[in-house]
């Protein structure tokens, strides 16, 4: 089941043909890819995702490992142990001083300063060294990883309308992105833009939802696994996704986690109360 928004594209150039070969039977080294994004120092949510995630060959972290939550050092240790494929997020940059806080709301700014204070020098250095997207892997042709978009690492792709320019501009069939904390994606095929949101049956159980992708040459996708540590799509459960790079199926997941403990830690740390209460509503 999916929600579809069709937006007429007028006055825009036609999509470019893909420059990536889409063989039906190439043999990728990394078949099952675990996609994590926007963990935001929420250790309880990250642990719940890792416990629920099926076996995988590669972990890709789409950025914003820190910020908002109360366990930045612990979450960085987990993230480092998971692998080496990272894209930097705006909170990762802000915490290290690579960007100023002008665009942050007061709660985000306070959390950034608190996080900077908590982080070990080694973790600050590590965050500072994270690469800017897009990230491409030789083993995964036709796929790229970004935080905001391939055009602008700070861009918020919220609607199908937002997705049009990055989908047209990038001749890459599949782009995984984060930043918006909204699980789902967008597809461009010819003149049709579609927005996709996974539909779940419950509000409190572990669930998954498959989105089979088309391997057509003129099809392009933007896919967001959702936020591990601070979902904003009205679902409080931690979000992540798996990508089967052979079958071309994205499986979205939502998992409950120890919300109360994550909230208590935020309050004990004297971080803004709103950062704790918003976790309960996924907003
Ligand atoms: Fe984020």
Boltz pocket constraint, residues with backbone or C-beta under 6 A from the ligand:
constraints:
  - pocket:
      binder: B
      contacts: [[A, 38], [A, 40], [A, 63], [A, 64], [A, 89], [A, 91], [A, 179], [A, 180], [A, 181]]
      max_distance: 6.0
